[in-house]
Amino acid sequence: MKTKILMVVAALLFLGGCGYKDIDRRFFVVSIGVDKSDDKENMYDITLKLAVPSSETKTASTESRMMTESAETISEAVRIIKSKVEKELDFSHTKIIIFGENVVEDDLTNILDWFYRRRDIQAISWTAVGSLRLFQSFKLNLLVNEHPLIHYL
């Protein structure tokens, strides 16, 4: 009986690291844009700015990738974008959320509810309202830590 308990405890000790994802298998979402879609079938255009992690520690890579998708809900758009990239999306480094002007004119309850319910998006992320189309304003190489965002909006 003691040997069975000892074997179960030993087996449980080796299961601790199963949920770990290596950094080279992730894309870090650093910016999210939400805009109304021109398409009548889809309600939202969702734009994600993905930071591409580099394995070299000496050179700081500023390489990023833009992904835009139209869908009826934000969750559906993120799921479609996730199916198009080869790595897992990690929202824990999201620093800014930009809403289009035409999205803010309507009720934001459903949109903000999605952001509140995602535990991996930080509550201290910046929010802004963009006057340009979001995919155009995201193409600016904004280094949030070095330049105040107010200069670009």
DSSP file with accessible surface (Angstrom, degrees, kcal/mol):
  #  RESIDUE AA STRUCTURE BP1 BP2  ACC     N-H-->O    O-->H-N    N-H-->O    O-->H-N    TCO  KAPPA ALPHA  PHI   PSI    X-CA   Y-CA   Z-CA
    1    1 A M     >        0   0  165      0, 0.0     4,-1.9     0, 0.0     5,-0.2   0.000 360.0 360.0 360.0 -42.9    0.0    0.0    0.0
    2    2 A K  H  >  +     0   0  179      1,-0.2     4,-2.5     2,-0.2     5,-0.2   0.854 360.0  54.3 -66.0 -35.2    2.8    2.4    0.9
    3    3 A T  H  > S+     0   0   97      2,-0.2     4,-2.3     1,-0.2    -1,-0.2   0.878 107.0  51.3 -67.8 -34.8    4.6    1.6   -2.4
    4    4 A K  H  > S+     0   0  145      2,-0.2     4,-2.2     1,-0.2    -2,-0.2   0.925 111.8  46.2 -66.5 -43.4    1.5    2.5   -4.4
    5    5 A I  H  X S+     0   0   95     -4,-1.9     4,-2.5     1,-0.2     5,-0.2   0.921 112.4  51.1 -64.8 -41.3    1.1    5.8   -2.6
    6    6 A L  H  X S+     0   0  122     -4,-2.5     4,-2.3     1,-0.2    -2,-0.2   0.901 110.1  49.7 -62.8 -39.7    4.8    6.5   -3.1
    7    7 A M  H  X S+     0   0  134     -4,-2.3     4,-2.3     2,-0.2    -1,-0.2   0.901 110.9  49.2 -67.0 -39.7    4.5    5.8   -6.8
    8    8 A V  H  X S+     0   0   90     -4,-2.2     4,-2.3     2,-0.2    -2,-0.2   0.930 112.6  47.4 -65.9 -43.7    1.5    8.1   -7.2
    9    9 A V  H  X S+     0   0   75     -4,-2.5     4,-1.6     1,-0.2    -2,-0.2   0.924 112.2  50.0 -64.1 -42.0    3.3   10.9   -5.4
   10   10 A A  H  X S+     0   0   40     -4,-2.3     4,-1.0    -5,-0.2    -1,-0.2   0.905 110.6  50.0 -64.5 -38.8    6.4   10.4   -7.5
   11   11 A A  H  < S+     0   0   54     -4,-2.3     3,-0.4     1,-0.2     4,-0.4   0.897 108.6  52.6 -66.8 -38.5    4.3   10.5  -10.7
   12   12 A L  H >< S+     0   0  111     -4,-2.3     3,-0.9     1,-0.2    -1,-0.2   0.822 101.3  60.9 -67.7 -29.5    2.6   13.7   -9.6
   13   13 A L  H >< S+     0   0  136     -4,-1.6     3,-0.8     1,-0.2    -1,-0.2   0.849 102.7  51.5 -65.7 -31.5    6.0   15.4   -9.0
   14   14 A F  T 3< S+     0   0  175     -4,-1.0     3,-0.4    -3,-0.4    -1,-0.2   0.575  97.6  68.0 -83.5  -7.3    6.9   14.9  -12.7
   15   15 A L  T X  S+     0   0  104     -3,-0.9     3,-1.1    -4,-0.4    -1,-0.2   0.441  71.0  96.2 -91.3   2.2    3.7   16.5  -14.0
   16   16 A G  T <  S+     0   0   72     -3,-0.8     3,-0.4     1,-0.2    -1,-0.2   0.808  83.4  44.5 -66.2 -30.0    4.4   20.0  -12.8
   17   17 A G  T >  S+     0   0   61     -3,-0.4     3,-1.0     1,-0.2    -1,-0.2   0.219  77.2 105.6-104.6  20.8    5.8   21.4  -16.0
   18   18 A C  T <  S+     0   0   97     -3,-1.1    -1,-0.2     1,-0.2    -2,-0.1   0.786  76.8  54.7 -73.4 -25.8    3.4   20.1  -18.6
   19   19 A G  T 3  S+     0   0   76     -3,-0.4     2,-0.3    -4,-0.2    -1,-0.2   0.435  80.2 117.3 -88.6   3.8    1.6   23.5  -19.2
   20   20 A Y    <   -     0   0  166     -3,-1.0     2,-0.5     1,-0.0    -3,-0.0  -0.532  47.7-160.4 -79.1 129.9    4.8   25.4  -20.1
   21   21 A K        -     0   0   97     -2,-0.3    -2,-0.1     2,-0.0     5,-0.1  -0.953  21.7-122.0-108.6 130.1    5.0   26.9  -23.6
   22   22 A D    >   -     0   0   67     -2,-0.5     3,-1.8     1,-0.1     0, 0.0  -0.327  20.9-118.8 -69.0 151.3    8.5   27.8  -24.8
   23   23 A I  G >  S+     0   0   95      1,-0.3     3,-1.3     2,-0.2    -1,-0.1   0.819 111.4  60.6 -65.5 -28.9    9.0   31.4  -25.8
   24   24 A D  G 3  S+     0   0   88      1,-0.3    -1,-0.3    28,-0.1    -2,-0.1   0.524  99.0  59.0 -80.0   2.4    9.8   30.5  -29.4
   25   25 A R  G <  S+     0   0  164     -3,-1.8    63,-2.2    62,-0.1     2,-0.3   0.099  98.0  78.0-110.8  21.7    6.4   29.0  -29.8
   26   26 A R  E <   -a   88   0A  62     -3,-1.3     2,-0.4    61,-0.2    63,-0.2  -0.949  59.2-153.3-131.0 150.0    4.5   32.2  -29.0
   27   27 A F  E     -a   89   0A   3     61,-2.9    63,-2.9    -2,-0.3     2,-0.6  -0.989  24.4-139.7-112.6 129.7    3.5   35.5  -30.6
   28   28 A F  E     -aB  90  51A  25     23,-1.6    23,-3.4    -2,-0.4     2,-0.7  -0.812   8.7-141.3 -92.8 121.0    3.1   38.3  -28.1
   29   29 A V  E     + B   0  50A   0     61,-2.6    64,-0.3    -2,-0.6    21,-0.2  -0.716  27.9 169.6 -80.6 115.8    0.1   40.5  -28.9
   30   30 A V  E     +     0   0A  37     19,-2.8    65,-2.3    -2,-0.7    66,-1.2   0.676  63.1  24.7-102.8 -21.1    1.3   44.1  -28.0
   31   31 A S  E     -cB  96  49A  11     18,-1.1    18,-2.4    63,-0.2     2,-0.4  -0.999  59.6-163.2-145.0 144.7   -1.6   46.1  -29.5
   32   32 A I  E     -cB  97  48A   1     64,-2.0    66,-3.0    -2,-0.3     2,-0.4  -0.994   6.4-165.9-128.1 133.7   -5.2   45.4  -30.3
   33   33 A G  E     -cB  98  47A   0     14,-2.9    14,-2.3    -2,-0.4     2,-0.5  -0.969   1.5-168.1-120.6 135.5   -7.4   47.4  -32.6
   34   34 A V  E     +cB  99  46A   0     64,-2.6    66,-2.7    -2,-0.4     2,-0.3  -0.988  18.7 158.1-123.9 123.9  -11.2   47.2  -32.8
   35   35 A D  E     - B   0  45A   8     10,-2.0    10,-3.4    -2,-0.5     2,-0.2  -0.953  44.4 -96.9-139.9 158.3  -13.0   49.0  -35.6
   36   36 A K  E     - B   0  44A  55     -2,-0.3     8,-0.3     8,-0.2     2,-0.2  -0.558  42.6-123.3 -74.7 141.5  -16.4   48.6  -37.3
   37   37 A S        -     0   0   20      6,-1.8    -1,-0.1    -2,-0.2     8,-0.0  -0.578   2.5-143.6 -85.9 146.8  -16.3   46.6  -40.5
   38   38 A D  S    S+     0   0  132     -2,-0.2     2,-0.3     6,-0.0    -1,-0.1   0.710  81.7  91.5 -76.8 -21.5  -17.5   47.9  -43.8
   39   39 A D  S    S-     0   0   75      1,-0.1    -2,-0.2     2,-0.0     3,-0.0  -0.565  73.4-145.7 -75.4 133.4  -18.9   44.5  -44.6
   40   40 A K  S    S+     0   0  208     -2,-0.3    -1,-0.1     1,-0.2    -3,-0.0   0.790  96.4  55.2 -73.9 -25.4  -22.5   44.1  -43.5
   41   41 A E  S    S+     0   0  153      1,-0.1     2,-0.4     2,-0.0    -1,-0.2   0.871 106.7  54.3 -73.5 -37.0  -22.1   40.4  -42.6
   42   42 A N        -     0   0   39      1,-0.1    30,-0.2    -3,-0.0    -5,-0.1  -0.822  64.0-163.4-102.8 139.8  -19.2   41.1  -40.2
   43   43 A M        +     0   0   86     28,-0.5    -6,-1.8    -2,-0.4     2,-0.3   0.835  67.3  36.9 -88.9 -34.5  -19.5   43.6  -37.4
   44   44 A Y  E     -BD  36  71A  21     27,-2.6    27,-2.2    -8,-0.3     2,-0.6  -0.911  54.4-149.7-129.2 146.9  -15.9   44.2  -36.4
   45   45 A D  E     -BD  35  70A  18    -10,-3.4   -10,-2.0    -2,-0.3     2,-0.5  -0.975  25.9-164.1-105.0 118.9  -12.4   44.5  -37.9
   46   46 A I  E     -BD  34  69A   0     23,-3.1    23,-2.4    -2,-0.6     2,-0.5  -0.916   4.9-169.3-109.0 127.1   -9.9   43.3  -35.4
   47   47 A T  E     -BD  33  68A   2    -14,-2.3   -14,-2.9    -2,-0.5     2,-0.4  -0.971   0.4-169.5-117.9 128.5   -6.2   44.1  -35.8
   48   48 A L  E     -BD  32  67A   0     19,-3.0    19,-2.3    -2,-0.5     2,-0.6  -0.968  12.4-151.8-116.8 131.2   -3.5   42.5  -33.7
   49   49 A K  E     -BD  31  66A  16    -18,-2.4   -19,-2.8    -2,-0.4   -18,-1.1  -0.924  20.5-160.8 -99.6 116.8    0.1   43.7  -33.7
   50   50 A L  E     -BD  29  65A   0     15,-3.3    15,-2.5    -2,-0.6     2,-0.4  -0.871  10.1-142.9-105.3 126.2    2.3   40.7  -32.9
   51   51 A A  E     -BD  28  64A  30    -23,-3.4   -23,-1.6    -2,-0.5    13,-0.2  -0.737  16.0-139.6 -84.1 132.3    5.8   41.0  -31.6
   52   52 A V        -     0   0   26     11,-2.0    11,-0.2    -2,-0.4   -25,-0.1  -0.837  18.9-133.4 -94.9 114.1    8.1   38.3  -33.0
   53   53 A P        -     0   0   34      0, 0.0     2,-0.4     0, 0.0     9,-0.1  -0.386  16.8-145.2 -69.1 145.0   10.4   37.0  -30.3
   54   54 A S        -     0   0   59      2,-0.1     7,-0.1     7,-0.1   -30,-0.0  -0.881  12.2-147.5-111.7 143.9   14.1   36.7  -31.2
   55   55 A S  S    S+     0   0  119     -2,-0.4     2,-0.5   -31,-0.1    -1,-0.1   0.653  78.2  89.1 -83.1 -14.3   16.4   34.0  -29.9
   56   56 A E        -     0   0  124      1,-0.1     5,-0.2     3,-0.1    -2,-0.1  -0.724  56.7-169.1 -86.6 127.2   19.4   36.4  -30.0
   57   57 A T  S    S+     0   0  139     -2,-0.5    -1,-0.1     1,-0.2    -2,-0.0   0.713  78.2  62.0 -88.6 -19.9   19.8   38.3  -26.7
   58   58 A K  S    S+     0   0  199      1,-0.1     2,-0.6     2,-0.0    -1,-0.2   0.847 100.9  52.6 -78.6 -32.9   22.4   40.8  -27.9
   59   59 A T  S    S-     0   0   79      2,-0.0     2,-0.7     0, 0.0    -1,-0.1  -0.905  80.7-137.6-108.3 124.3   20.3   42.5  -30.6
   60   60 A A        -     0   0   99     -2,-0.6     2,-0.4     2,-0.0    -3,-0.1  -0.683  21.7-145.6 -80.0 116.4   16.9   43.8  -29.6
   61   61 A S        -     0   0   56     -2,-0.7    -7,-0.1    -5,-0.2    -1,-0.0  -0.684  21.4-176.3 -86.9 131.4   14.5   42.8  -32.4
   62   62 A T        +     0   0   91     -2,-0.4     2,-0.1     2,-0.1    -1,-0.1   0.088  37.3 139.4-108.5  21.5   11.6   45.2  -33.2
   63   63 A E        +     0   0  122    -11,-0.2   -11,-2.0   -12,-0.0     2,-0.3  -0.425  26.2 172.5 -68.6 135.0   10.2   42.9  -35.8
   64   64 A S  E     -D   51   0A  49    -13,-0.2     2,-0.4    -2,-0.1   -13,-0.2  -0.937  23.6-142.9-140.8 166.6    6.4   42.7  -35.7
   65   65 A R  E     -D   50   0A  87    -15,-2.5   -15,-3.3    -2,-0.3     2,-0.5  -0.992  10.7-144.8-134.4 135.5    3.6   41.2  -37.7
   66   66 A M  E     -D   49   0A  58     -2,-0.4     2,-0.4   -17,-0.2   -17,-0.2  -0.883  15.9-176.9-103.8 131.5    0.1   42.8  -38.4
   67   67 A M  E     -D   48   0A  32    -19,-2.3   -19,-3.0    -2,-0.5     2,-0.4  -0.995   1.2-177.8-128.8 124.9   -2.9   40.5  -38.6
   68   68 A T  E     +D   47   0A  62     -2,-0.4     2,-0.3   -21,-0.2   -21,-0.2  -0.982   5.4 171.3-124.1 136.4   -6.4   41.9  -39.4
   69   69 A E  E     -D   46   0A  40    -23,-2.4   -23,-3.1    -2,-0.4     2,-0.4  -0.998  23.5-141.2-144.8 142.4   -9.6   39.9  -39.6
   70   70 A S  E     +D   45   0A  35     -2,-0.3     2,-0.3   -25,-0.2   -25,-0.2  -0.882  36.5 146.6-102.3 135.8  -13.3   40.7  -39.9
   71   71 A A  E     -D   44   0A   0    -27,-2.2   -27,-2.6    -2,-0.4   -28,-0.5  -0.967  58.2-106.2-158.8 170.6  -15.8   38.7  -37.9
   72   72 A E  S    S+     0   0  109     -2,-0.3     2,-0.3   -30,-0.2    -1,-0.1   0.818 104.1  21.5 -74.4 -31.4  -19.1   39.0  -36.2
   73   73 A T  S  > S-     0   0   64      1,-0.1     4,-1.8   -29,-0.1     5,-0.1  -0.902  77.3-118.0-131.9 164.0  -17.5   38.9  -32.7
   74   74 A I  H  > S+     0   0    7     -2,-0.3     4,-2.6     1,-0.2     5,-0.2   0.909 114.6  54.9 -67.3 -40.9  -14.1   39.7  -31.3
   75   75 A S  H  > S+     0   0   61      1,-0.2     4,-2.3     2,-0.2    -1,-0.2   0.904 107.7  49.2 -60.0 -41.4  -13.7   36.1  -30.1
   76   76 A E  H  > S+     0   0   63      2,-0.2     4,-2.4     1,-0.2    -1,-0.2   0.913 110.8  49.8 -66.1 -40.8  -14.3   34.8  -33.6
   77   77 A A  H  X S+     0   0    0     -4,-1.8     4,-2.5     2,-0.2    -2,-0.2   0.919 111.7  48.0 -64.3 -42.6  -11.8   37.1  -35.2
   78   78 A V  H  X S+     0   0    6     -4,-2.6     4,-2.7     2,-0.2    -1,-0.2   0.909 110.9  51.8 -64.9 -38.7   -9.1   36.2  -32.6
   79   79 A R  H  X S+     0   0  151     -4,-2.3     4,-1.7    -5,-0.2    -2,-0.2   0.917 110.4  48.2 -65.2 -38.8   -9.9   32.5  -33.2
   80   80 A I  H  X S+     0   0   39     -4,-2.4     4,-1.0     2,-0.2    -2,-0.2   0.925 112.8  47.8 -66.9 -43.4   -9.5   33.0  -37.0
   81   81 A I  H >X S+     0   0    0     -4,-2.5     4,-0.9     1,-0.2     3,-0.8   0.917 109.0  54.7 -62.8 -40.9   -6.2   34.9  -36.6
   82   82 A K  H 3< S+     0   0   78     -4,-2.7     3,-0.5     1,-0.3    -1,-0.2   0.871 106.2  52.1 -61.1 -34.1   -5.0   32.1  -34.2
   83   83 A S  H 3< S+     0   0   94     -4,-1.7    -1,-0.3     1,-0.2    -2,-0.2   0.729 107.3  53.6 -75.2 -18.8   -5.7   29.5  -36.9
   84   84 A K  H << S+     0   0  118     -4,-1.0     2,-0.3    -3,-0.8    -1,-0.2   0.595  99.9  69.2 -90.9 -15.1   -3.7   31.5  -39.5
   85   85 A V  S  < S-     0   0   13     -4,-0.9     4,-0.1    -3,-0.5   -58,-0.0  -0.781  74.1-138.3-104.9 155.0   -0.5   31.8  -37.4
   86   86 A E  S    S+     0   0  131     -2,-0.3     2,-0.3     2,-0.1    -1,-0.1   0.516  81.6  60.0 -89.0  -5.7    1.8   28.9  -36.6
   87   87 A K  S    S-     0   0   54     -5,-0.0   -61,-0.2     1,-0.0     2,-0.2  -0.763  91.5 -91.8-120.9 167.6    2.4   29.9  -32.9
   88   88 A E  E     -a   26   0A  78    -63,-2.2   -61,-2.9    -2,-0.3     2,-0.4  -0.531  39.1-123.1 -77.8 138.8    0.2   30.5  -29.8
   89   89 A L  E     -a   27   0A   8     -2,-0.2     2,-0.5   -63,-0.2   -61,-0.2  -0.712  23.3-163.8 -84.0 130.9   -1.1   34.0  -29.2
   90   90 A D  E >   -a   28   0A  20    -63,-2.9   -61,-2.6    -2,-0.4     3,-0.5  -0.956  11.6-177.2-119.4 113.5   -0.1   35.4  -25.8
   91   91 A F  G >   +     0   0    0     -2,-0.5     3,-1.5     1,-0.2    31,-0.4   0.373  59.8  98.2 -90.2   4.5   -2.1   38.5  -24.7
   92   92 A S  G 3  S+     0   0   39      1,-0.3    -1,-0.2    29,-0.2    30,-0.1   0.680  82.9  50.3 -71.5 -14.8   -0.1   39.1  -21.5
   93   93 A H  G <  S+     0   0   89     -3,-0.5     2,-0.4   -64,-0.3    -1,-0.3   0.179  74.6 136.2-106.5  17.8    2.1   41.8  -23.1
   94   94 A T    <   +     0   0    0     -3,-1.5    28,-0.3    26,-0.3   -64,-0.2  -0.509  21.8 170.5 -69.1 121.1   -0.8   43.8  -24.6
   95   95 A K        +     0   0   81    -65,-2.3    31,-3.0    -2,-0.4     2,-0.4   0.694  57.9  29.8-104.9 -27.5    0.0   47.5  -23.8
   96   96 A I  E     -ce  31 126A   2    -66,-1.2   -64,-2.0    29,-0.2     2,-0.5  -0.999  51.4-165.4-142.6 141.2   -2.6   49.4  -25.9
   97   97 A I  E     -ce  32 127A   9     29,-2.8    31,-2.0    -2,-0.4     2,-0.5  -0.995  15.9-163.6-123.3 120.4   -6.1   48.9  -27.1
   98   98 A I  E     -ce  33 128A   4    -66,-3.0   -64,-2.6    -2,-0.5     2,-0.4  -0.924   0.7-161.5-111.6 128.0   -7.3   51.2  -29.8
   99   99 A F  E     -ce  34 129A  13     29,-3.0    31,-2.7    -2,-0.5   -64,-0.2  -0.867  21.2-121.2-104.6 139.8  -11.0   51.7  -30.6
  100  100 A G  E >>  - e   0 130A   1    -66,-2.7     4,-1.6    -2,-0.4     3,-0.7  -0.412  25.6-114.8 -73.0 155.0  -12.2   53.2  -33.9
  101  101 A E  H 3> S+     0   0  102     29,-1.1     4,-1.2     1,-0.2    -1,-0.1   0.882 115.5  53.6 -60.5 -37.9  -14.4   56.3  -33.7
  102  102 A N  H 34 S+     0   0   54      1,-0.2     4,-0.5     2,-0.2    -1,-0.2   0.748 105.7  54.0 -74.2 -19.0  -17.4   54.6  -35.2
  103  103 A V  H X4 S+     0   0    2     -3,-0.7     3,-0.8   -69,-0.2    -1,-0.2   0.887 105.6  53.1 -75.4 -38.2  -17.1   51.8  -32.6
  104  104 A V  H 3< S+     0   0   57     -4,-1.6    -2,-0.2     1,-0.2    -1,-0.2   0.798  97.7  65.6 -70.1 -26.7  -17.2   54.3  -29.7
  105  105 A E  T 3< S+     0   0  152     -4,-1.2    -1,-0.2     2,-0.1    -2,-0.2   0.815 102.2  56.3 -65.4 -28.8  -20.4   55.9  -31.1
  106  106 A D  S <  S-     0   0   81     -3,-0.8     2,-0.3    -4,-0.5    -3,-0.0  -0.300 112.1 -63.4 -92.3-176.6  -22.3   52.7  -30.4
  107  107 A D        -     0   0  119      1,-0.1     3,-0.3    -2,-0.1     4,-0.3  -0.506  40.4-165.4 -71.5 126.6  -22.7   50.7  -27.2
  108  108 A L     >  +     0   0   39     -2,-0.3     4,-2.9     1,-0.2     5,-0.4   0.358  59.7 104.3 -94.4   6.2  -19.3   49.4  -25.9
  109  109 A T  H  > S+     0   0   82      1,-0.2     4,-2.1     2,-0.2    -1,-0.2   0.916  82.8  42.7 -58.5 -49.2  -20.8   46.9  -23.5
  110  110 A N  H  > S+     0   0  118     -3,-0.3     4,-1.4     2,-0.2    -1,-0.2   0.889 116.6  48.1 -66.2 -38.1  -20.1   43.8  -25.5
  111  111 A I  H  > S+     0   0    2     -4,-0.3     4,-1.5     2,-0.2     3,-0.3   0.957 114.6  43.7 -68.5 -50.0  -16.7   44.9  -26.6
  112  112 A L  H  X S+     0   0   50     -4,-2.9     4,-2.5     1,-0.2     5,-0.2   0.844 107.3  61.8 -66.3 -30.8  -15.5   45.8  -23.1
  113  113 A D  H  X S+     0   0   63     -4,-2.1     4,-2.0    -5,-0.4    -1,-0.2   0.901 102.1  51.6 -60.8 -39.5  -17.0   42.7  -21.7
  114  114 A W  H  X S+     0   0   29     -4,-1.4     4,-1.1    -3,-0.3    -1,-0.2   0.926 111.6  46.3 -63.8 -42.2  -14.7   40.6  -23.9
  115  115 A F  H  < S+     0   0   16     -4,-1.5    -2,-0.2     1,-0.2    -1,-0.2   0.876 112.4  50.4 -69.1 -37.1  -11.6   42.5  -22.6
  116  116 A Y  H  < S+     0   0  177     -4,-2.5    -1,-0.2     1,-0.2    -2,-0.2   0.859 109.4  51.3 -67.3 -35.7  -12.7   42.3  -19.0
  117  117 A R  H  < S+     0   0  182     -4,-2.0     2,-0.7    -5,-0.2    -1,-0.2   0.707  87.9  89.9 -78.9 -20.4  -13.3   38.5  -19.2
  118  118 A R    ><  -     0   0   62     -4,-1.1     3,-0.7    -3,-0.2    -4,-0.0  -0.685  59.8-166.1 -77.9 115.4   -9.9   37.8  -20.7
  119  119 A R  T 3  S+     0   0  242     -2,-0.7    -1,-0.2     1,-0.2     4,-0.1   0.750  81.6  61.9 -74.6 -22.6   -7.6   37.2  -17.7
  120  120 A D  T 3  S+     0   0   54      2,-0.1     2,-0.5    -3,-0.1   -26,-0.3   0.612  84.2  86.0 -85.2  -8.1   -4.4   37.4  -19.7
  121  121 A I  S <  S-     0   0   15     -3,-0.7   -29,-0.2    -6,-0.2     2,-0.1  -0.804  86.6-120.2 -90.0 126.9   -5.0   41.0  -20.8
  122  122 A Q    >   -     0   0   69     -2,-0.5     3,-1.3   -31,-0.4    -2,-0.1  -0.347   5.5-136.6 -68.9 143.5   -3.6   43.4  -18.2
  123  123 A A  T 3  S+     0   0  110      1,-0.3    -1,-0.1    -4,-0.1    -2,-0.0   0.631 102.0  63.3 -73.3 -12.4   -6.1   45.8  -16.6
  124  124 A I  T 3  S+     0   0  130      2,-0.1    -1,-0.3     0, 0.0    -2,-0.1   0.270  72.9 130.0 -97.1  12.3   -3.5   48.6  -16.9
  125  125 A S    <   -     0   0   19     -3,-1.3   -29,-0.2     1,-0.1     2,-0.2  -0.377  63.3-112.1 -64.7 143.7   -3.4   48.5  -20.7
  126  126 A W  E     -e   96   0A 121    -31,-3.0   -29,-2.8    -2,-0.1     2,-0.4  -0.490  28.9-156.2 -75.5 146.2   -3.8   51.9  -22.3
  127  127 A T  E     +e   97   0A  95    -31,-0.2     2,-0.3    -2,-0.2   -29,-0.2  -0.949  16.8 168.7-122.3 147.1   -7.0   52.6  -24.3
  128  128 A A  E     -e   98   0A  15    -31,-2.0   -29,-3.0    -2,-0.4     2,-0.5  -0.968  32.3-126.2-150.0 161.7   -7.4   55.1  -27.0
  129  129 A V  E     -e   99   0A  74     -2,-0.3     2,-0.3   -31,-0.2   -29,-0.2  -0.973  28.7-149.0-113.2 123.5   -9.8   56.2  -29.7
  130  130 A G  E     -e  100   0A   3    -31,-2.7   -29,-1.1    -2,-0.5     4,-0.1  -0.731  14.8-162.8 -96.5 142.0   -8.2   56.4  -33.2
  131  131 A S  S    S+     0   0   84     -2,-0.3     2,-0.2   -31,-0.1    -1,-0.1   0.649  75.9  62.6 -93.6 -18.1   -9.3   58.8  -35.9
  132  132 A L  S    S-     0   0  101      1,-0.1   -31,-0.2     2,-0.1     2,-0.1  -0.531 107.6 -76.6 -96.2 169.7   -7.7   56.9  -38.7
  133  133 A R    >>  -     0   0   61     -2,-0.2     4,-2.1     1,-0.1     3,-0.6  -0.457  48.5-126.2 -61.6 137.8   -8.4   53.4  -39.9
  134  134 A L  H 3> S+     0   0    2      1,-0.3     4,-2.4     2,-0.2     5,-0.2   0.890 105.3  54.7 -64.0 -38.7   -6.8   51.2  -37.4
  135  135 A F  H 3> S+     0   0   74      1,-0.2     4,-0.6     2,-0.2    -1,-0.3   0.844 110.4  48.5 -68.6 -24.8   -4.7   49.1  -39.7
  136  136 A Q  H <4 S+     0   0  102     -3,-0.6     3,-0.5     2,-0.2     4,-0.4   0.913 112.7  46.2 -76.2 -42.0   -3.2   52.3  -41.1
  137  137 A S  H >< S+     0   0   15     -4,-2.1     3,-0.9     1,-0.2    -2,-0.2   0.819 108.2  57.6 -72.1 -27.1   -2.4   53.8  -37.7
  138  138 A F  H 3< S+     0   0    6     -4,-2.4     4,-0.3    -5,-0.2    -1,-0.2   0.750  91.1  71.3 -72.1 -22.3   -0.9   50.5  -36.5
  139  139 A K  T 3< S+     0   0  150     -4,-0.6    -1,-0.2    -3,-0.5     2,-0.2   0.720  75.8  97.0 -70.8 -16.3    1.6   50.5  -39.3
  140  140 A L  S <  S-     0   0   82     -3,-0.9     2,-1.7    -4,-0.4    12,-0.0  -0.517  88.7-120.0 -65.3 138.0    3.4   53.3  -37.6
  141  141 A N        -     0   0   96     -2,-0.2     2,-0.6     2,-0.1    -1,-0.1  -0.606  39.0-173.2 -84.5  86.4    6.2   51.8  -35.6
  142  142 A L        -     0   0   28     -2,-1.7     2,-0.9    -4,-0.3     3,-0.1  -0.721  16.5-164.0 -86.4 119.8    5.1   52.9  -32.2
  143  143 A L    >>  -     0   0   56     -2,-0.6     4,-2.2     1,-0.2     3,-1.0  -0.851   8.0-168.3 -99.5  96.2    7.6   52.2  -29.5
  144  144 A V  T 34 S+     0   0   28     -2,-0.9    -1,-0.2     1,-0.3     5,-0.2   0.851  80.7  51.5 -60.3 -34.8    5.3   52.7  -26.5
  145  145 A N  T 34 S+     0   0  150      1,-0.2    -1,-0.3    -3,-0.1    -2,-0.0   0.772 116.6  38.2 -76.4 -22.8    8.1   52.7  -23.9
  146  146 A E  T <4 S+     0   0  138     -3,-1.0    -2,-0.2     1,-0.2    -1,-0.2   0.777 118.0  39.2 -99.3 -29.8   10.2   55.4  -25.6
  147  147 A H  S  < S-     0   0   81     -4,-2.2    -1,-0.2     3,-0.0     2,-0.1  -0.975  83.9-113.6-124.9 135.8    7.7   57.8  -27.0
  148  148 A P    >   -     0   0   72      0, 0.0     3,-1.2     0, 0.0     4,-0.3  -0.423  23.3-136.0 -63.9 137.4    4.5   59.1  -25.5
  149  149 A L  G >> S+     0   0   19      1,-0.3     3,-2.1     2,-0.2     4,-0.8   0.777  95.2  76.9 -67.0 -26.1    1.5   57.9  -27.5
  150  150 A I  G 34 S+     0   0  130      1,-0.3     3,-0.4     2,-0.2    -1,-0.3   0.780  84.9  64.1 -59.8 -25.8   -0.2   61.2  -27.4
  151  151 A H  G <4 S+     0   0  140     -3,-1.2    -1,-0.3     1,-0.2    -2,-0.2   0.742 105.2  45.4 -69.5 -20.2    2.2   62.5  -30.1
  152  152 A Y  T <4        0   0   92     -3,-2.1    -1,-0.2    -4,-0.3    -2,-0.2   0.586 360.0 360.0-100.3 -14.6    0.8   60.0  -32.6
  153  153 A L     <        0   0   98     -4,-0.8   -23,-0.1    -3,-0.4   -25,-0.0  -0.644 360.0 360.0 -98.3 360.0   -2.9   60.4  -32.0
